[in-house]
Every structure is written in C-alpha cells, then in structure tokens.
C-alpha cells in the first residue's frame, strides 16, 4: 500500500473547485479585509461574504451581541452597506485573492433577493451565491422564508433563473424537520445547501429584569449548537443528492471532521473567527494531518463515512 504523505484536499461543488473543504461563514469574516493582515486568505477553500442586500441596512438597535455558555447570541440584523458598495469596494479586493468567492444574499421578501441577484449578475469574480432564507418575510407577517417548503422551492427556482452561477441555499434550523426544507431547495434547483444557520435564543438580565438584547431574541452560535448542527447535517445529507456544507460551532479540526464524517462535503467556520483569527488555517492543517495519520489519500473519502 502506498504511504500517504500528501493527501488530496481539493473538492468540487457544482463545478467550482476549492483547494480544500474549509470556508468561512457569512457574517463572521466581513469580506476578508480585516483578516488579511493575519491570515493568508489564499489558503481557504472559499470566502463567504457578509450578507449583502440591495440597499444599505442599518441593522438592529444595540445592544445586539452577548455571550452565552459555550456560545453567543447576536441580533445584528444583517447590517451591511448594500450591493453597490460591495461591488465597488469589496469585490475588487476579493478578486485579488486566490480563493473561491461566495456572496451571501439577504432579503426580507423574495423581490429583495432577486434585486441583489440582478445587481450581481454581470459582476466578474463571484463564483457562487449563498441565499440566506432566514430573514423574516415582511409580506408574510414576519414568517421566516426558510420555514415554508413551498416558498423555499419557489425562491430557489427564481434565484437559479436570475443568475448563471451555482446557488447555495442556507437553511434555518428553526423548523420541525429540516430535511423537508432541504428537499424543497433541491426541488427548486439548488446546487448545494448549507446548514445550520443560528438557532433562535434569548437572554434575560435578572438584576435589571429586562432583555439583554434590544431585539429581545438573537441567533445562537458557537460550540453550544454543534451537536444539533451535526445531527441536522447527517439527516440532510441522506435526504438530498446535492452537496451539503456543514457549519455550526466548528472551532478546531476535530469539529470539522465530525461534519465531514456526518455527510458534509465542505465545512464553514463561523464564530470561532472572532476568538482566533487563525482558526481556519489550523482546521485545514488539522484535517490534512488526520488524513495522513489515518492513511486516507483523499479528503472526499470522509464525506458520509459514518453510516
């Protein structure tokens, strides 16, 4: 048997080749500018940008971030400068990085997603888009788009029609059965799904007897959500035939390996970037070391290996 000293780390999702299966999660890395002085961005499999809307969003009132046991709650409200600023300021920077660029698209109703895609359609340097279907739908009384299978299928199909690059649908975990939502995305033509987005949570200040976050609720992320995320990735990877990108509480290579073994083709590191700006490089190196130690020649052999 050949001795494995340099395993294959490259993967491919919807025809897009990545140097390795490790990317960063939307909302935790900006467009990479803040991290570029500390981390060689070309080592990443992909950069997923902060959510981009058609027009600037101010986000929610403060306070909008707080710590929780083994995690954090955030109610940022997808604050961003809008697609025009992204195209003029951020995309030129991203195009210079030797890595895959995934633009996360945000909206409060379907038409807002479509407006962003129309603005991005002719831009060079974008390899994929990730549609964040976890925003409240203002035309449906605040119902989150991603909790309605029919709406997920409809929005996915229209997103695919509007843009000529692969579409990833980011799934909310705040549903009864995430497999149903994943199947709807696949039926709509999604090229991949990513999960999980944050779990809805709340924190109360018992001394002040009030909510810690101005928004009252926020999205829970960090190690606390990882067991839920791994379970959902396992379920979804067996419910659909399209690639699954796993995320939720990854802070080291062992965490990432759990997601791969559960069925993910790639993984995305989120909150851990706030604590350790070098974490993605450490995860990549850790996966490579694991493959060598286990004498596995190709990282793709890990996907879904746990049955």
Buried (B, 14 or more C-beta within 10 A) or exposed (E): EEEBEEBBBEBEBBEBEBBBBBBBBBBBBBBBEEBBEEBBBEBBBBBBBBBBBBEEBEBBEEEBBBEBEEBBBBBBBBBBBBBEEBBEEBBEBBEEBEBBBBBBBBBBBBEBBBBBBEBBEEBEBBBBBBBBBBBEBEEBEEEBBBBBBEBBBBBBBBBBEBBEBBBBBBBBBBBEEBBEBBBBBBBBBBBBBBBBBBBBBBBEEEEEEEBBBBBEEBBBBBBBBBEBBBBBBBBBBBBBEBBBBBBBBBBBBEBBBBBBBBBBBBBBBBBBBBEEBEBBBBBBBBBBEBBBEEEBBBBBBBBBEEE
